Amino acid sequence: MNKMCLIGLVVMCCFAAGCADMNVPTPKQILQNPIGPNSAKIGMSKTQVLHLYGEPAFKGVVTSKDWEETREEWFYEAQISGLPVNSENLSEDMYLYFDGDSLTNISNRSMATVEEIK
């Protein structure tokens, strides 16, 4: 019985040690960078955005009065609603617009008329 308790204690210590490397952001860090350190930025490539967020819920070709050419729109649906600070696309929907392979616009609402990519 004592041997089982000792093994259990060793296992618990190993799990606790694994949690010691977690970097929980401080309130000051959150206020300095409210959308997270790994958020989409204008000029990113499609590959970079896919690596950051994965596949979007929707992809479409769009037109708008705000730009001359058609652009590709990627829609990411909010993962968790009601968070006070948006981290990546956790609490707000996100629309990303690409001109070729370059990210040109980021919005929390659609900026254009959409036709789904097949």
C-alpha positions in Angstrom: 0.0 0.0 0.0 2.8 2.4 0.9 4.5 1.6 -2.4 1.3 2.6 -4.3 1.1 5.9 -2.4 4.7 6.6 -3.2 4.2 5.9 -6.9 1.1 8.1 -6.9 3.0 10.9 -5.3 5.8 10.7 -7.8 3.3 10.7 -10.7 1.5 13.8 -9.2 4.8 15.6 -8.8 5.7 14.9 -12.5 2.3 16.4 -13.6 2.8 19.4 -11.4 6.3 20.0 -12.8 4.9 19.9 -16.3 2.5 22.8 -15.5 5.4 25.0 -14.2 6.4 26.0 -17.7 3.0 27.6 -18.6 3.3 31.3 -19.4 0.1 32.9 -18.3 -0.1 36.5 -19.5 -0.3 39.2 -16.9 -3.0 41.9 -17.0 -0.4 44.4 -18.2 0.6 42.1 -21.1 -3.0 41.7 -22.1 -3.7 45.4 -22.1 -0.5 46.1 -24.1 -1.4 43.4 -26.7 -5.2 42.8 -26.4 -5.6 40.7 -29.5 -2.8 38.3 -28.7 0.8 38.0 -29.9 -0.2 35.6 -32.6 -2.8 37.6 -34.4 -3.3 38.2 -38.1 -1.4 41.2 -39.6 -1.7 43.0 -42.9 0.8 41.6 -45.4 0.7 38.0 -44.1 0.5 35.3 -46.7 -2.3 32.8 -46.9 0.1 30.1 -45.7 0.9 32.1 -42.6 -2.8 32.7 -41.8 -3.6 29.0 -42.3 -0.8 28.2 -39.9 -2.1 30.7 -37.4 -5.9 29.9 -37.5 -6.3 26.8 -39.6 -8.9 26.5 -42.3 -11.6 29.2 -42.3 -15.3 28.3 -42.0 -16.0 30.0 -45.4 -14.0 31.2 -48.4 -15.4 33.4 -51.1 -14.6 35.7 -53.9 -15.8 39.2 -53.2 -16.4 42.6 -54.7 -16.7 45.9 -53.0 -17.1 49.6 -53.7 -14.1 50.1 -51.5 -11.6 48.5 -54.0 -11.5 47.9 -57.8 -10.4 44.2 -58.1 -12.1 41.1 -56.7 -10.6 39.8 -53.5 -10.7 36.5 -51.6 -12.6 36.6 -48.3 -12.0 34.1 -45.5 -14.4 34.0 -42.6 -13.5 32.7 -39.1 -16.4 32.3 -36.7 -15.9 33.3 -33.1 -15.0 30.3 -30.9 -16.2 31.7 -27.5 -18.6 34.6 -27.2 -18.7 37.0 -24.2 -15.0 37.4 -23.5 -14.1 40.9 -22.6 -10.8 40.9 -24.6 -10.6 39.3 -28.1 -7.6 37.0 -28.4 -7.1 36.0 -32.0 -10.6 35.1 -33.1 -11.9 33.8 -29.8 -14.8 36.2 -29.1 -15.5 38.0 -32.4 -16.1 36.8 -35.9 -13.2 37.7 -38.2 -13.2 38.5 -42.0 -9.9 38.4 -43.7 -9.4 39.8 -47.3 -6.6 38.7 -49.6 -5.4 40.4 -52.8 -3.5 37.5 -54.4 -1.5 35.9 -51.6 -1.3 39.0 -49.4 -3.7 39.8 -46.5 -5.0 43.3 -47.2 -8.0 43.9 -44.8 -9.1 42.5 -41.4 -12.7 43.2 -40.2 -15.2 41.9 -37.7 -18.0 42.3 -40.3 -18.2 41.5 -44.0 -17.0 44.3 -46.2 -18.3 43.0 -49.6 -20.7 41.0 -51.7 -19.7 37.3 -51.6 -19.7 34.4 -54.1 -18.6 31.1 -52.6 -15.4 29.5 -53.9 -16.1 26.0 -55.1 
